Amino acid sequence: MKKKNAVDSLLQNSLSYLEQKKNSNIIAVSSRVRLARNLAQFSFPVNSSVHDMACIRNVVEDAARAQNIVGSRGLYIYIDELPALDREFLYERRLISSKFLTYPLNRGLLLSANEQLAVMVNEEDHLRIQSFLPGFRLQEAYKKAAQADEKFEREMEFAFDDKLGYLTSCPTNVGTGLRASVMLHLPGLTLTGELEATVRALNKMNFAVRGIFGEGSENVGALYQISNQVTLGDSEEEIIGKISDTIDKIIQHEQSARERMFAKKQSRLLDYIGRSYGLLKYAYLLHSKETLNALSGVKLGVDMGIFANVNSDMVNRIYIHSGAAHLQKLYGKPFENNEAKSIFRANYVREVLRAVTEEQGE
């Protein structure tokens, strides 16, 4: 794996799994499929020695190179060779878990150039094969992850039981090892007060509702990850089908909530959107959470065709670059204090909005 810092090359990437195509569903932001796998000849990471974890990382890298799993321009990154800032940067891009932030030793990341395939090595399981795609495209995301899984199996033997399926560190992942999730933007259900009942219903149906950074993360910006909790007893296709049907229903509820708000509480809705835009355009101090919450309002305005000079690409650019690690990389040095960070974030957001306005000739 590359000893030089391979992370800086990602700063200019637009994160292809956030790019919305024309006629794509505006409520579904992105789709993710994760497959958990373990090598048969090694103990699970929780019981692996430091030496074994180093061996596992090497074995996985060799297999990935032999099968060209992440492509000729893919990155092979040793997490423990990265400074803390770069680990935080990868976390903000949803490529690694929080465990990699605090316990980087002998952990690795295999990453395709477009960041749509990422394999965490020595996380809770030996391999966490992740596929990301923009919009509501779970079936395609599953196929990409399954292709990588099949290539790995040509080079390695996974821990597998004829009755239980793939064996994993956590019993909730035993079976298919598949976790499928869609990130949804749900400001309509949030503003109408219907979200809490929706979350309760999903939990009863064995679906998990999490924040943008997965398990244990706080919700911000009306963004929610909806995923399956059961991996044993159903096939991969059945799991994808069940969650897809559920996501369809949630999207319909969100669209209905937006339409009802526009029909019955238009002034309140437009005020929410306008205040969100005004905060981003005129603030001189912006904290991370308030930036993401304001972006939610602006995205809602974009989705409803209210803005002439703001688009989804701009919203996504601010969304990813407003994270603390991304900001520090743009700044070029550590911030003197939190206020300096908030000032720089506000300056950056205002500059993006100003540039878009000038491009539109306004």
C-alpha positions as CSV (number, residue, x, y, z in Angstrom):
1,M,0.0,0.0,0.0
2,K,1.2,3.5,-0.7
3,K,3.5,5.0,1.9
4,K,3.0,8.5,0.5
5,N,-0.1,10.5,1.5
6,A,-2.7,9.3,-1.1
7,V,-5.5,11.2,0.5
8,D,-4.8,14.7,-0.8
9,S,-5.7,13.5,-4.3
10,L,-9.3,13.1,-3.2
11,L,-9.8,16.7,-2.2
12,Q,-10.8,17.7,-5.7
13,N,-13.1,14.8,-6.2
14,S,-16.8,15.8,-6.2
15,L,-17.9,12.5,-4.6
16,S,-19.6,10.8,-7.4
17,Y,-22.1,9.0,-5.1
18,L,-23.7,12.4,-4.3
19,E,-24.1,13.5,-7.9
20,Q,-27.7,13.6,-8.9
21,K,-28.6,12.8,-12.5
22,K,-31.4,14.4,-14.4
23,N,-34.8,12.7,-13.7
24,S,-33.3,10.9,-10.6
25,N,-35.2,10.8,-7.4
26,I,-34.5,14.0,-5.4
27,I,-35.4,12.6,-2.0
28,A,-33.0,9.6,-2.2
29,V,-29.5,11.1,-1.9
30,S,-27.4,7.9,-2.2
31,S,-27.4,4.1,-1.9
32,R,-24.9,2.0,-0.1
33,V,-24.4,-1.8,0.2
34,R,-21.9,-3.3,2.6
35,L,-20.8,-7.0,2.7
36,A,-19.1,-8.3,5.9
37,R,-16.5,-11.1,5.3
38,N,-13.8,-12.9,7.3
39,L,-10.9,-15.0,6.3
40,A,-11.3,-18.6,7.3
41,Q,-7.7,-19.1,8.5
42,F,-7.6,-16.1,10.9
43,S,-9.5,-15.2,14.1
44,F,-12.0,-12.3,13.9
45,P,-10.3,-8.9,14.3
46,V,-11.5,-8.6,18.0
47,N,-9.3,-11.6,18.8
48,S,-6.5,-11.1,16.2
49,S,-3.0,-10.4,17.3
50,V,-1.1,-7.3,15.9
51,H,0.9,-9.7,13.8
52,D,-2.2,-11.4,12.4
53,M,-3.8,-8.1,11.5
54,A,-0.7,-7.1,9.6
55,C,-0.8,-10.4,7.7
56,I,-4.5,-10.1,7.0
57,R,-4.0,-6.6,5.5
58,N,-1.2,-8.0,3.3
59,V,-3.3,-10.9,2.1
60,V,-6.3,-8.7,1.3
61,E,-4.1,-6.3,-0.6
62,D,-2.5,-9.1,-2.6
63,A,-5.9,-10.5,-3.5
64,A,-7.2,-7.0,-4.6
65,R,-4.2,-6.4,-6.8
66,A,-4.4,-9.9,-8.3
67,Q,-8.0,-9.3,-9.3
68,N,-7.7,-5.6,-10.0
69,I,-10.7,-5.0,-7.7
70,V,-10.3,-1.2,-7.2
71,G,-8.9,-0.6,-10.7
72,S,-5.6,0.6,-12.0
73,R,-6.0,4.1,-10.4
74,G,-7.3,2.8,-7.1
75,L,-5.7,3.6,-3.8
76,Y,-4.2,1.2,-1.3
77,I,-4.0,3.1,2.0
78,Y,-2.5,2.1,5.3
79,I,-4.6,3.9,7.9
80,D,-1.9,3.8,10.5
81,E,0.4,5.7,8.2
82,L,-2.0,8.6,7.9
83,P,-2.1,11.7,10.2
84,A,-5.2,12.2,12.3
85,L,-6.4,14.9,9.9
86,D,-6.4,12.5,6.9
87,R,-8.3,9.8,8.8
88,E,-10.9,12.4,9.7
89,F,-11.0,13.5,6.1
90,L,-11.8,9.9,5.0
91,Y,-14.5,9.6,7.7
92,E,-16.2,12.8,6.5
93,R,-16.4,11.2,3.1
94,R,-18.1,8.1,4.7
95,L,-15.3,5.8,3.5
96,I,-14.1,4.6,6.9
97,S,-15.8,4.0,10.2
98,S,-15.2,5.9,13.5
99,K,-13.1,2.8,14.7
100,F,-10.5,3.7,12.2
101,L,-10.1,7.2,13.7
102,T,-9.1,6.0,17.1
103,Y,-7.6,2.6,16.4
104,P,-5.7,2.8,13.1
105,L,-3.1,0.1,13.7
106,N,-2.8,-2.4,10.9
107,R,-6.1,-1.2,9.3
108,G,-6.4,-0.5,5.6
109,L,-8.6,1.0,3.0
110,L,-8.9,-0.1,-0.7
111,L,-10.6,2.6,-2.7
112,S,-11.6,3.0,-6.3
113,A,-10.7,6.2,-8.1
114,N,-14.4,7.4,-8.2
115,E,-14.9,6.4,-4.5
116,Q,-17.8,4.2,-5.4
117,L,-16.1,1.1,-4.1
118,A,-14.3,1.1,-0.7
119,V,-13.1,-1.9,1.2
120,M,-12.2,-1.5,4.9
121,V,-9.7,-4.0,6.1
122,N,-9.6,-5.1,9.8
123,E,-12.7,-3.2,10.9
124,E,-15.1,-5.3,13.0
125,D,-14.7,-7.9,10.3
126,H,-11.6,-8.6,8.1
127,L,-13.4,-7.1,5.1
128,R,-16.1,-4.6,4.8
129,I,-16.9,-4.3,1.1
130,Q,-18.8,-1.1,0.5
131,S,-20.4,0.1,-2.7
132,F,-21.8,3.6,-3.1
133,L,-24.0,5.1,-5.8
134,P,-26.0,8.3,-6.1
135,G,-29.8,8.3,-5.8
136,F,-32.0,5.2,-5.2
137,R,-29.9,2.5,-6.9
138,L,-29.7,-0.3,-4.4
139,Q,-29.8,-3.2,-6.9
140,E,-26.9,-1.7,-8.8
141,A,-24.9,-1.0,-5.7
142,Y,-25.4,-4.6,-4.6
143,K,-24.1,-5.9,-7.9
144,K,-21.0,-3.8,-7.6
145,A,-20.3,-5.1,-4.1
146,A,-21.1,-8.7,-5.1
147,Q,-18.7,-8.5,-8.0
148,A,-15.9,-7.4,-5.7
149,D,-16.9,-10.2,-3.3
150,E,-16.7,-12.8,-6.0
151,K,-13.2,-11.6,-7.1
152,F,-11.9,-11.8,-3.5
153,E,-13.3,-15.4,-3.2
154,R,-11.1,-16.4,-6.2
155,E,-8.1,-15.6,-4.1
156,M,-9.2,-16.3,-0.5
157,E,-11.4,-18.6,1.6
158,F,-14.1,-16.9,3.7
159,A,-15.4,-18.2,7.0
160,F,-18.7,-19.8,6.0
161,D,-21.1,-22.3,7.6
162,D,-23.6,-24.3,5.5
163,K,-26.5,-23.5,7.9
164,L,-25.6,-20.0,9.1
165,G,-23.9,-18.6,6.0
166,Y,-21.1,-16.1,6.3
167,L,-19.7,-15.9,9.8
168,T,-19.1,-12.5,11.3
169,S,-17.9,-10.8,14.5
170,C,-21.4,-9.6,15.4
171,P,-24.2,-12.1,15.3
172,T,-26.6,-9.6,13.7
173,N,-24.4,-9.8,10.5
174,V,-24.3,-13.6,10.2
175,G,-25.9,-15.0,7.1
176,T,-25.5,-12.8,4.1
177,G,-23.4,-10.2,5.9
178,L,-25.3,-7.7,3.8
179,R,-26.3,-4.3,5.0
180,A,-28.2,-2.2,2.4
181,S,-29.0,1.5,3.1
182,V,-30.4,4.5,1.4
183,M,-29.7,8.1,2.6
184,L,-32.9,10.0,2.4
185,H,-33.5,13.8,2.7
186,L,-36.7,14.1,4.7
187,P,-37.4,17.8,5.6
188,G,-41.1,17.4,4.7
189,L,-41.7,14.7,7.3
190,T,-39.5,16.6,9.8
191,L,-41.4,19.9,9.4
192,T,-44.8,18.3,9.5
193,G,-43.9,16.4,12.7
194,E,-44.6,13.0,11.0
195,L,-41.0,11.7,11.2
196,E,-41.2,10.3,14.7
197,A,-44.1,8.0,13.8
198,T,-42.3,7.0,10.6
199,V,-39.2,6.0,12.6
200,R,-41.2,4.0,15.1
201,A,-42.9,2.1,12.3
202,L,-39.6,1.4,10.6
203,N,-38.1,0.0,13.9
204,K,-41.0,-2.3,14.3
205,M,-40.4,-3.6,10.8
206,N,-36.7,-4.4,11.7
207,F,-35.3,-1.4,9.8
208,A,-32.6,0.8,11.3
209,V,-32.8,4.6,11.1
210,R,-29.4,6.3,11.6
211,G,-27.7,9.7,11.0
212,I,-25.4,10.4,8.1
213,F,-22.4,8.7,9.6
214,G,-24.2,5.5,10.5
215,E,-24.6,3.8,13.9
216,G,-24.5,6.1,16.9
217,S,-24.3,9.3,14.8
218,E,-26.5,12.3,15.3
219,N,-29.0,13.4,12.7
220,V,-28.3,16.7,11.0
221,G,-29.7,18.3,7.9
222,A,-32.8,16.0,7.8
223,L,-30.6,13.3,6.4
224,Y,-31.4,9.7,7.5
225,Q,-29.9,6.3,6.6
226,I,-32.5,3.6,6.4
227,S,-31.1,0.1,6.4
228,N,-32.0,-3.6,7.1
229,Q,-31.3,-5.1,10.5
230,V,-31.8,-8.7,9.6
231,T,-29.1,-10.5,7.5
232,L,-30.0,-14.1,8.3
233,G,-32.9,-16.1,6.9
234,D,-33.4,-14.0,3.7
235,S,-31.4,-14.1,0.5
236,E,-29.5,-11.0,-0.7
237,E,-32.2,-10.4,-3.4
238,E,-34.9,-10.7,-0.8
239,I,-33.2,-8.2,1.5
240,I,-32.7,-5.7,-1.3
241,G,-36.3,-6.2,-2.4
242,K,-37.8,-5.6,1.1
243,I,-35.8,-2.5,1.8
244,S,-36.5,-1.1,-1.7
245,D,-40.2,-1.5,-1.2
246,T,-39.9,0.3,2.1
247,I,-37.8,3.1,0.7
248,D,-40.4,3.6,-2.1
249,K,-43.1,4.1,0.6
250,I,-41.0,6.6,2.6
251,I,-40.3,8.6,-0.5
252,Q,-44.0,8.7,-1.3
253,H,-44.8,9.9,2.3
254,E,-42.1,12.6,2.0
255,Q,-43.3,13.8,-1.3
256,S,-46.9,14.0,0.1
257,A,-45.7,16.0,3.1
258,R,-43.9,18.5,0.9
259,E,-47.0,18.9,-1.3
260,R,-49.3,19.4,1.7
261,M,-46.9,22.0,3.2
262,F,-46.8,23.9,-0.1
263,A,-50.6,23.8,-0.4
264,K,-51.5,24.6,3.2
265,K,-48.5,26.3,4.8
266,Q,-46.7,27.9,1.9
267,S,-45.5,30.9,3.8
268,R,-44.0,28.8,6.5
269,L,-42.3,26.6,4.0
270,L,-40.9,29.4,1.9
271,D,-39.8,31.2,5.1
272,Y,-37.9,28.1,6.1
273,I,-36.2,27.9,2.7
274,G,-35.4,31.6,2.6
275,R,-34.0,31.8,6.1
276,S,-31.8,28.8,5.3
277,Y,-30.4,30.5,2.2
278,G,-30.0,33.8,3.9
279,L,-27.9,32.2,6.7
280,L,-25.5,30.6,4.2
281,K,-25.3,33.7,2.0
282,Y,-24.8,36.3,4.8
283,A,-23.4,34.7,7.9
284,Y,-19.8,35.5,8.9
285,L,-19.6,32.6,11.4
286,L,-20.9,29.2,10.6
287,H,-20.7,26.1,12.7
288,S,-20.8,22.6,11.1
289,K,-24.3,21.6,12.4
290,E,-26.0,24.8,11.5
291,T,-24.4,24.7,8.0
292,L,-25.8,21.2,7.4
293,N,-29.2,22.2,8.7
294,A,-29.3,25.3,6.5
295,L,-28.2,23.2,3.5
296,S,-31.2,21.0,4.1
297,G,-33.5,24.0,3.6
298,V,-31.6,25.1,0.5
299,K,-31.7,21.6,-1.0
300,L,-35.5,21.6,-0.4
301,G,-35.7,24.9,-2.3
302,V,-33.6,23.4,-5.1
303,D,-35.8,20.3,-5.3
304,M,-38.9,22.5,-5.5
305,G,-37.5,24.7,-8.3
306,I,-37.5,27.8,-6.1
307,F,-33.9,28.9,-6.8
308,A,-32.6,30.1,-10.2
309,N,-29.0,30.4,-9.2
310,V,-28.5,27.4,-6.9
311,N,-28.3,23.7,-7.9
312,S,-27.7,20.3,-6.4
313,D,-24.0,20.3,-7.3
314,M,-23.4,23.4,-5.3
315,V,-25.3,22.0,-2.3
316,N,-23.2,18.8,-2.5
317,R,-20.0,20.8,-2.8
318,I,-20.7,22.8,0.4
319,Y,-22.0,19.7,2.1
320,I,-18.7,17.8,1.8
321,H,-16.3,20.7,2.1
322,S,-17.9,22.2,5.2
323,G,-16.5,19.3,7.3
324,A,-13.7,20.2,9.7
325,A,-11.1,18.1,8.0
326,H,-12.0,19.2,4.5
327,L,-11.9,22.9,5.7
328,Q,-8.5,22.5,7.2
329,K,-7.1,21.0,4.1
330,L,-8.6,23.9,2.1
331,Y,-7.2,26.3,4.7
332,G,-3.7,24.7,4.4
333,K,-2.8,24.7,8.1
334,P,-4.4,24.1,11.5
335,F,-7.0,26.6,12.6
336,E,-6.0,28.9,15.4
337,N,-9.2,28.1,17.2
338,N,-12.9,27.1,16.6
339,E,-13.9,30.7,15.8
340,A,-11.3,30.9,13.0
341,K,-12.7,27.6,11.6
342,S,-16.3,29.0,11.7
343,I,-15.1,32.2,10.0
344,F,-13.3,30.3,7.2
345,R,-16.4,28.0,6.8
346,A,-18.7,31.0,6.4
347,N,-16.2,32.7,3.9
348,Y,-16.0,29.5,1.9
349,V,-19.8,29.1,1.7
350,R,-20.3,32.8,0.7
351,E,-17.7,32.4,-2.0
352,V,-19.4,29.3,-3.5
353,L,-22.7,31.1,-3.5
354,R,-21.2,34.3,-5.0
355,A,-19.4,32.3,-7.8
356,V,-22.6,30.5,-8.7
357,T,-24.5,33.8,-8.8
358,E,-21.9,35.3,-11.1
359,E,-22.0,32.3,-13.4
360,Q,-25.8,32.9,-13.8
361,G,-25.2,36.6,-14.6
362,E,-27.1,37.8,-11.6
